[in-house]
Amino acid sequence: MSKFQWPFVRRSKLETILAEIDDWRKSYEHRLDKSERKQYLSGLNFATRYFRMKLWGNPRP
């Protein structure tokens, strides 16, 4: 059981936003070269961990 339960409408809206972000991310990654990609992915991993920690209180990805 998670610490905080989203209301159903709110959660589906959040999932929609996350799916849109994921689509954008995939299209963006195609335009990066190797060094840019490495830097981008390390930033993305940090942002993902931070977002999950703030939203769900879960520091582990």
PyMOL Python script that loads the backbone (N, CA, C, O; Angstrom):
from pymol import cmd

cmd.read_pdbstr("""\
ATOM      1  N   MET A   1       0.856  -1.202   0.000  1.00  0.00           N
ATOM      2  CA  MET A   1       0.000   0.000   0.000  1.00  0.00           C
ATOM      3  C   MET A   1       0.888   1.247   0.000  1.00  0.00           C
ATOM      4  O   MET A   1       1.739   1.411   0.874  1.00  0.00           O
ATOM      5  N   SER A   2       0.686   2.106  -0.969  1.00  0.00           N
ATOM      6  CA  SER A   2       1.528   3.302  -1.038  1.00  0.00           C
ATOM      7  C   SER A   2       1.123   4.319   0.029  1.00  0.00           C
ATOM      8  O   SER A   2       0.017   4.284   0.568  1.00  0.00           O
ATOM      9  N   LYS A   3       2.046   5.210   0.306  1.00  0.00           N
ATOM     10  CA  LYS A   3       1.848   6.195   1.362  1.00  0.00           C
ATOM     11  C   LYS A   3       0.690   7.139   1.027  1.00  0.00           C
ATOM     12  O   LYS A   3      -0.077   7.538   1.903  1.00  0.00           O
ATOM     13  N   PHE A   4       0.582   7.487  -0.255  1.00  0.00           N
ATOM     14  CA  PHE A   4      -0.454   8.440  -0.667  1.00  0.00           C
ATOM     15  C   PHE A   4      -1.177   7.892  -1.892  1.00  0.00           C
ATOM     16  O   PHE A   4      -0.543   7.548  -2.889  1.00  0.00           O
ATOM     17  N   GLN A   5      -2.489   7.813  -1.819  1.00  0.00           N
ATOM     18  CA  GLN A   5      -3.276   7.266  -2.939  1.00  0.00           C
ATOM     19  C   GLN A   5      -3.876   8.406  -3.757  1.00  0.00           C
ATOM     20  O   GLN A   5      -4.602   9.246  -3.224  1.00  0.00           O
ATOM     21  N   TRP A   6      -3.569   8.432  -5.052  1.00  0.00           N
ATOM     22  CA  TRP A   6      -4.176   9.451  -5.918  1.00  0.00           C
ATOM     23  C   TRP A   6      -5.647   9.141  -6.111  1.00  0.00           C
ATOM     24  O   TRP A   6      -6.027   7.975  -6.213  1.00  0.00           O
ATOM     25  N   PRO A   7      -6.487  10.181  -6.164  1.00  0.00           N
ATOM     26  CA  PRO A   7      -7.865   9.947  -6.639  1.00  0.00           C
ATOM     27  C   PRO A   7      -7.814   9.437  -8.076  1.00  0.00           C
ATOM     28  O   PRO A   7      -6.872   9.738  -8.808  1.00  0.00           O
ATOM     29  N   PHE A   8      -8.806   8.678  -8.476  1.00  0.00           N
ATOM     30  CA  PHE A   8      -8.757   8.000  -9.773  1.00  0.00           C
ATOM     31  C   PHE A   8      -8.572   8.962 -10.937  1.00  0.00           C
ATOM     32  O   PHE A   8      -7.735   8.719 -11.807  1.00  0.00           O
ATOM     33  N   VAL A   9      -9.339  10.051 -10.971  1.00  0.00           N
ATOM     34  CA  VAL A   9      -9.248  11.006 -12.085  1.00  0.00           C
ATOM     35  C   VAL A   9      -7.872  11.647 -12.129  1.00  0.00           C
ATOM     36  O   VAL A   9      -7.254  11.753 -13.188  1.00  0.00           O
ATOM     37  N   ARG A  10      -7.401  12.072 -10.964  1.00  0.00           N
ATOM     38  CA  ARG A  10      -6.091  12.694 -10.870  1.00  0.00           C
ATOM     39  C   ARG A  10      -4.999  11.745 -11.368  1.00  0.00           C
ATOM     40  O   ARG A  10      -4.088  12.153 -12.088  1.00  0.00           O
ATOM     41  N   ARG A  11      -5.106  10.466 -10.972  1.00  0.00           N
ATOM     42  CA  ARG A  11      -4.069   9.511 -11.348  1.00  0.00           C
ATOM     43  C   ARG A  11      -4.061   9.269 -12.854  1.00  0.00           C
ATOM     44  O   ARG A  11      -2.994   9.214 -13.465  1.00  0.00           O
ATOM     45  N   SER A  12      -5.225   9.125 -13.449  1.00  0.00           N
ATOM     46  CA  SER A  12      -5.251   8.878 -14.898  1.00  0.00           C
ATOM     47  C   SER A  12      -4.729  10.099 -15.667  1.00  0.00           C
ATOM     48  O   SER A  12      -4.095   9.960 -16.713  1.00  0.00           O
ATOM     49  N   LYS A  13      -5.005  11.298 -15.131  1.00  0.00           N
ATOM     50  CA  LYS A  13      -4.475  12.515 -15.739  1.00  0.00           C
ATOM     51  C   LYS A  13      -2.952  12.524 -15.640  1.00  0.00           C
ATOM     52  O   LYS A  13      -2.262  12.863 -16.601  1.00  0.00           O
ATOM     53  N   LEU A  14      -2.435  12.149 -14.472  1.00  0.00           N
ATOM     54  CA  LEU A  14      -0.991  12.073 -14.262  1.00  0.00           C
ATOM     55  C   LEU A  14      -0.356  11.062 -15.209  1.00  0.00           C
ATOM     56  O   LEU A  14       0.689  11.332 -15.802  1.00  0.00           O
ATOM     57  N   GLU A  15      -0.986   9.897 -15.351  1.00  0.00           N
ATOM     58  CA  GLU A  15      -0.461   8.869 -16.248  1.00  0.00           C
ATOM     59  C   GLU A  15      -0.434   9.353 -17.695  1.00  0.00           C
ATOM     60  O   GLU A  15       0.486   9.024 -18.445  1.00  0.00           O
ATOM     61  N   THR A  16      -1.441  10.131 -18.088  1.00  0.00           N
ATOM     62  CA  THR A  16      -1.474  10.713 -19.438  1.00  0.00           C
ATOM     63  C   THR A  16      -0.284  11.641 -19.640  1.00  0.00           C
ATOM     64  O   THR A  16       0.392  11.593 -20.668  1.00  0.00           O
ATOM     65  N   ILE A  17      -0.035  12.495 -18.633  1.00  0.00           N
ATOM     66  CA  ILE A  17       1.091  13.427 -18.716  1.00  0.00           C
ATOM     67  C   ILE A  17       2.412  12.667 -18.811  1.00  0.00           C
ATOM     68  O   ILE A  17       3.278  13.015 -19.615  1.00  0.00           O
ATOM     69  N   LEU A  18       2.563  11.627 -17.987  1.00  0.00           N
ATOM     70  CA  LEU A  18       3.795  10.832 -18.011  1.00  0.00           C
ATOM     71  C   LEU A  18       3.980  10.151 -19.363  1.00  0.00           C
ATOM     72  O   LEU A  18       5.105  10.052 -19.853  1.00  0.00           O
ATOM     73  N   ALA A  19       2.894   9.679 -19.971  1.00  0.00           N
ATOM     74  CA  ALA A  19       2.983   9.051 -21.295  1.00  0.00           C
ATOM     75  C   ALA A  19       3.413  10.076 -22.352  1.00  0.00           C
ATOM     76  O   ALA A  19       4.210   9.763 -23.237  1.00  0.00           O
ATOM     77  N   GLU A  20       2.883  11.294 -22.254  1.00  0.00           N
ATOM     78  CA  GLU A  20       3.279  12.349 -23.190  1.00  0.00           C
ATOM     79  C   GLU A  20       4.755  12.692 -23.042  1.00  0.00           C
ATOM     80  O   GLU A  20       5.462  12.875 -24.033  1.00  0.00           O
ATOM     81  N   ILE A  21       5.215  12.777 -21.796  1.00  0.00           N
ATOM     82  CA  ILE A  21       6.632  13.046 -21.543  1.00  0.00           C
ATOM     83  C   ILE A  21       7.491  11.938 -22.149  1.00  0.00           C
ATOM     84  O   ILE A  21       8.533  12.210 -22.745  1.00  0.00           O
ATOM     85  N   ASP A  22       7.050  10.691 -21.995  1.00  0.00           N
ATOM     86  CA  ASP A  22       7.783   9.551 -22.523  1.00  0.00           C
ATOM     87  C   ASP A  22       7.875   9.601 -24.048  1.00  0.00           C
ATOM     88  O   ASP A  22       8.931   9.328 -24.617  1.00  0.00           O
ATOM     89  N   ASP A  23       6.766   9.951 -24.709  1.00  0.00           N
ATOM     90  CA  ASP A  23       6.759  10.088 -26.175  1.00  0.00           C
ATOM     91  C   ASP A  23       7.730  11.169 -26.620  1.00  0.00           C
ATOM     92  O   ASP A  23       8.494  10.980 -27.566  1.00  0.00           O
ATOM     93  N   TRP A  24       7.694  12.314 -25.922  1.00  0.00           N
ATOM     94  CA  TRP A  24       8.602  13.410 -26.245  1.00  0.00           C
ATOM     95  C   TRP A  24      10.051  12.966 -26.069  1.00  0.00           C
ATOM     96  O   TRP A  24      10.907  13.258 -26.904  1.00  0.00           O
ATOM     97  N   ARG A  25      10.316  12.254 -24.970  1.00  0.00           N
ATOM     98  CA  ARG A  25      11.666  11.805 -24.657  1.00  0.00           C
ATOM     99  C   ARG A  25      12.203  10.897 -25.768  1.00  0.00           C
ATOM    100  O   ARG A  25      13.352  11.035 -26.188  1.00  0.00           O
ATOM    101  N   LYS A  26      11.375   9.981 -26.233  1.00  0.00           N
ATOM    102  CA  LYS A  26      11.820   9.070 -27.285  1.00  0.00           C
ATOM    103  C   LYS A  26      12.146   9.809 -28.583  1.00  0.00           C
ATOM    104  O   LYS A  26      13.140   9.504 -29.243  1.00  0.00           O
ATOM    105  N   SER A  27      11.308  10.781 -28.944  1.00  0.00           N
ATOM    106  CA  SER A  27      11.587  11.533 -30.173  1.00  0.00           C
ATOM    107  C   SER A  27      12.830  12.414 -30.007  1.00  0.00           C
ATOM    108  O   SER A  27      13.572  12.634 -30.964  1.00  0.00           O
ATOM    109  N   TYR A  28      13.050  12.911 -28.794  1.00  0.00           N
ATOM    110  CA  TYR A  28      14.209  13.773 -28.532  1.00  0.00           C
ATOM    111  C   TYR A  28      15.513  12.981 -28.556  1.00  0.00           C
ATOM    112  O   TYR A  28      16.526  13.460 -29.067  1.00  0.00           O
ATOM    113  N   GLU A  29      15.486  11.764 -28.000  1.00  0.00           N
ATOM    114  CA  GLU A  29      16.709  10.955 -27.910  1.00  0.00           C
ATOM    115  C   GLU A  29      17.284  10.612 -29.277  1.00  0.00           C
ATOM    116  O   GLU A  29      18.495  10.433 -29.413  1.00  0.00           O
ATOM    117  N   HIS A  30      16.429  10.520 -30.290  1.00  0.00           N
ATOM    118  CA  HIS A  30      16.907  10.181 -31.636  1.00  0.00           C
ATOM    119  C   HIS A  30      17.848  11.244 -32.195  1.00  0.00           C
ATOM    120  O   HIS A  30      18.686  10.944 -33.046  1.00  0.00           O
ATOM    121  N   ARG A  31      17.716  12.492 -31.719  1.00  0.00           N
ATOM    122  CA  ARG A  31      18.506  13.588 -32.279  1.00  0.00           C
ATOM    123  C   ARG A  31      19.835  13.820 -31.558  1.00  0.00           C
ATOM    124  O   ARG A  31      20.568  14.746 -31.907  1.00  0.00           O
ATOM    125  N   LEU A  32      20.155  12.997 -30.560  1.00  0.00           N
ATOM    126  CA  LEU A  32      21.375  13.220 -29.776  1.00  0.00           C
ATOM    127  C   LEU A  32      22.536  12.371 -30.291  1.00  0.00           C
ATOM    128  O   LEU A  32      22.337  11.240 -30.734  1.00  0.00           O
ATOM    129  N   ASP A  33      23.763  12.929 -30.230  1.00  0.00           N
ATOM    130  CA  ASP A  33      24.938  12.093 -30.492  1.00  0.00           C
ATOM    131  C   ASP A  33      25.386  11.428 -29.182  1.00  0.00           C
ATOM    132  O   ASP A  33      24.764  11.624 -28.138  1.00  0.00           O
ATOM    133  N   LYS A  34      26.469  10.644 -29.246  1.00  0.00           N
ATOM    134  CA  LYS A  34      26.826   9.816 -28.087  1.00  0.00           C
ATOM    135  C   LYS A  34      27.145  10.595 -26.814  1.00  0.00           C
ATOM    136  O   LYS A  34      26.663  10.238 -25.739  1.00  0.00           O
ATOM    137  N   SER A  35      27.951  11.653 -26.918  1.00  0.00           N
ATOM    138  CA  SER A  35      28.332  12.401 -25.712  1.00  0.00           C
ATOM    139  C   SER A  35      27.126  13.152 -25.130  1.00  0.00           C
ATOM    140  O   SER A  35      26.949  13.218 -23.914  1.00  0.00           O
ATOM    141  N   GLU A  36      26.308  13.709 -26.016  1.00  0.00           N
ATOM    142  CA  GLU A  36      25.094  14.394 -25.574  1.00  0.00           C
ATOM    143  C   GLU A  36      24.149  13.418 -24.884  1.00  0.00           C
ATOM    144  O   GLU A  36      23.547  13.739 -23.859  1.00  0.00           O
ATOM    145  N   ARG A  37      24.024  12.225 -25.457  1.00  0.00           N
ATOM    146  CA  ARG A  37      23.124  11.218 -24.910  1.00  0.00           C
ATOM    147  C   ARG A  37      23.525  10.810 -23.498  1.00  0.00           C
ATOM    148  O   ARG A  37      22.674  10.665 -22.621  1.00  0.00           O
ATOM    149  N   LYS A  38      24.833  10.624 -23.283  1.00  0.00           N
ATOM    150  CA  LYS A  38      25.314  10.225 -21.961  1.00  0.00           C
ATOM    151  C   LYS A  38      24.985  11.290 -20.911  1.00  0.00           C
ATOM    152  O   LYS A  38      24.503  10.977 -19.822  1.00  0.00           O
ATOM    153  N   GLN A  39      25.251  12.539 -21.251  1.00  0.00           N
ATOM    154  CA  GLN A  39      24.968  13.658 -20.351  1.00  0.00           C
ATOM    155  C   GLN A  39      23.466  13.783 -20.099  1.00  0.00           C
ATOM    156  O   GLN A  39      23.030  13.995 -18.967  1.00  0.00           O
ATOM    157  N   TYR A  40      22.692  13.650 -21.159  1.00  0.00           N
ATOM    158  CA  TYR A  40      21.231  13.739 -21.068  1.00  0.00           C
ATOM    159  C   TYR A  40      20.654  12.637 -20.186  1.00  0.00           C
ATOM    160  O   TYR A  40      19.791  12.894 -19.347  1.00  0.00           O
ATOM    161  N   LEU A  41      21.133  11.410 -20.379  1.00  0.00           N
ATOM    162  CA  LEU A  41      20.591  10.280 -19.616  1.00  0.00           C
ATOM    163  C   LEU A  41      20.920  10.381 -18.134  1.00  0.00           C
ATOM    164  O   LEU A  41      20.092  10.019 -17.299  1.00  0.00           O
ATOM    165  N   SER A  42      22.118  10.868 -17.785  1.00  0.00           N
ATOM    166  CA  SER A  42      22.448  11.007 -16.369  1.00  0.00           C
ATOM    167  C   SER A  42      21.538  12.066 -15.731  1.00  0.00           C
ATOM    168  O   SER A  42      21.103  11.903 -14.590  1.00  0.00           O
ATOM    169  N   GLY A  43      21.253  13.139 -16.456  1.00  0.00           N
ATOM    170  CA  GLY A  43      20.316  14.150 -15.968  1.00  0.00           C
ATOM    171  C   GLY A  43      18.903  13.605 -15.847  1.00  0.00           C
ATOM    172  O   GLY A  43      18.193  13.907 -14.887  1.00  0.00           O
ATOM    173  N   LEU A  44      18.493  12.795 -16.830  1.00  0.00           N
ATOM    174  CA  LEU A  44      17.152  12.205 -16.824  1.00  0.00           C
ATOM    175  C   LEU A  44      16.986  11.243 -15.644  1.00  0.00           C
ATOM    176  O   LEU A  44      15.944  11.232 -14.988  1.00  0.00           O
ATOM    177  N   ASN A  45      18.017  10.437 -15.378  1.00  0.00           N
ATOM    178  CA  ASN A  45      17.956   9.505 -14.251  1.00  0.00           C
ATOM    179  C   ASN A  45      17.809  10.244 -12.934  1.00  0.00           C
ATOM    180  O   ASN A  45      17.025   9.845 -12.072  1.00  0.00           O
ATOM    181  N   PHE A  46      18.569  11.329 -12.781  1.00  0.00           N
ATOM    182  CA  PHE A  46      18.466  12.129 -11.566  1.00  0.00           C
ATOM    183  C   PHE A  46      17.064  12.713 -11.427  1.00  0.00           C
ATOM    184  O   PHE A  46      16.456  12.651 -10.358  1.00  0.00           O
ATOM    185  N   ALA A  47      16.557  13.284 -12.526  1.00  0.00           N
ATOM    186  CA  ALA A  47      15.232  13.912 -12.495  1.00  0.00           C
ATOM    187  C   ALA A  47      14.143  12.892 -12.173  1.00  0.00           C
ATOM    188  O   ALA A  47      13.216  13.183 -11.417  1.00  0.00           O
ATOM    189  N   THR A  48      14.261  11.693 -12.752  1.00  0.00           N
ATOM    190  CA  THR A  48      13.282  10.636 -12.506  1.00  0.00           C
ATOM    191  C   THR A  48      13.285  10.214 -11.047  1.00  0.00           C
ATOM    192  O   THR A  48      12.229  10.067 -10.433  1.00  0.00           O
ATOM    193  N   ARG A  49      14.481  10.017 -10.494  1.00  0.00           N
ATOM    194  CA  ARG A  49      14.576   9.630  -9.077  1.00  0.00           C
ATOM    195  C   ARG A  49      14.017  10.711  -8.172  1.00  0.00           C
ATOM    196  O   ARG A  49      13.314  10.416  -7.206  1.00  0.00           O
ATOM    197  N   TYR A  50      14.328  11.978  -8.486  1.00  0.00           N
ATOM    198  CA  TYR A  50      13.856  13.097  -7.675  1.00  0.00           C
ATOM    199  C   TYR A  50      12.329  13.195  -7.730  1.00  0.00           C
ATOM    200  O   TYR A  50      11.670  13.403  -6.711  1.00  0.00           O
ATOM    201  N   PHE A  51      11.782  13.041  -8.941  1.00  0.00           N
ATOM    202  CA  PHE A  51      10.338  13.118  -9.141  1.00  0.00           C
ATOM    203  C   PHE A  51       9.618  12.026  -8.360  1.00  0.00           C
ATOM    204  O   PHE A  51       8.616  12.284  -7.693  1.00  0.00           O
ATOM    205  N   ARG A  52      10.144  10.792  -8.451  1.00  0.00           N
ATOM    206  CA  ARG A  52       9.521   9.682  -7.714  1.00  0.00           C
ATOM    207  C   ARG A  52       9.610   9.880  -6.216  1.00  0.00           C
ATOM    208  O   ARG A  52       8.667   9.571  -5.487  1.00  0.00           O
ATOM    209  N   MET A  53      10.753  10.401  -5.748  1.00  0.00           N
ATOM    210  CA  MET A  53      10.948  10.630  -4.325  1.00  0.00           C
ATOM    211  C   MET A  53       9.935  11.661  -3.823  1.00  0.00           C
ATOM    212  O   MET A  53       9.337  11.486  -2.761  1.00  0.00           O
ATOM    213  N   LYS A  54       9.747  12.742  -4.596  1.00  0.00           N
ATOM    214  CA  LYS A  54       8.809  13.784  -4.196  1.00  0.00           C
ATOM    215  C   LYS A  54       7.362  13.292  -4.261  1.00  0.00           C
ATOM    216  O   LYS A  54       6.567  13.569  -3.363  1.00  0.00           O
ATOM    217  N   LEU A  55       7.027  12.564  -5.322  1.00  0.00           N
ATOM    218  CA  LEU A  55       5.642  12.186  -5.556  1.00  0.00           C
ATOM    219  C   LEU A  55       5.206  11.022  -4.667  1.00  0.00           C
ATOM    220  O   LEU A  55       4.129  11.060  -4.072  1.00  0.00           O
ATOM    221  N   TRP A  56       6.041   9.991  -4.581  1.00  0.00           N
ATOM    222  CA  TRP A  56       5.641   8.786  -3.868  1.00  0.00           C
ATOM    223  C   TRP A  56       6.435   8.535  -2.584  1.00  0.00           C
ATOM    224  O   TRP A  56       6.174   7.569  -1.867  1.00  0.00           O
ATOM    225  N   GLY A  57       7.410   9.414  -2.297  1.00  0.00           N
ATOM    226  CA  GLY A  57       8.249   9.178  -1.128  1.00  0.00           C
ATOM    227  C   GLY A  57       9.081   7.922  -1.274  1.00  0.00           C
ATOM    228  O   GLY A  57       9.365   7.237  -0.291  1.00  0.00           O
ATOM    229  N   ASN A  58       9.476   7.615  -2.515  1.00  0.00           N
ATOM    230  CA  ASN A  58      10.235   6.395  -2.792  1.00  0.00           C
ATOM    231  C   ASN A  58      11.544   6.767  -3.483  1.00  0.00           C
ATOM    232  O   ASN A  58      11.545   7.026  -4.686  1.00  0.00           O
ATOM    233  N   PRO A  59      12.654   6.801  -2.754  1.00  0.00           N
ATOM    234  CA  PRO A  59      13.920   7.232  -3.355  1.00  0.00           C
ATOM    235  C   PRO A  59      14.508   6.234  -4.348  1.00  0.00           C
ATOM    236  O   PRO A  59      15.285   6.619  -5.222  1.00  0.00           O
ATOM    237  N   ARG A  60      14.146   4.953  -4.223  1.00  0.00           N
ATOM    238  CA  ARG A  60      14.684   3.952  -5.161  1.00  0.00           C
ATOM    239  C   ARG A  60      13.862   3.921  -6.437  1.00  0.00           C
ATOM    240  O   ARG A  60      12.632   3.898  -6.377  1.00  0.00           O
ATOM    241  N   PRO A  61      14.529   3.921  -7.610  1.00  0.00           N
ATOM    242  CA  PRO A  61      13.778   3.839  -8.873  1.00  0.00           C
ATOM    243  C   PRO A  61      13.126   2.462  -9.057  1.00  0.00           C
ATOM    244  O   PRO A  61      12.459   2.225 -10.065  1.00  0.00           O
TER     245      PRO A  61
END
""", "prot")
cmd.dss("prot")
cmd.show_as("cartoon", "prot")
cmd.util.cbc("prot")
cmd.orient("prot")
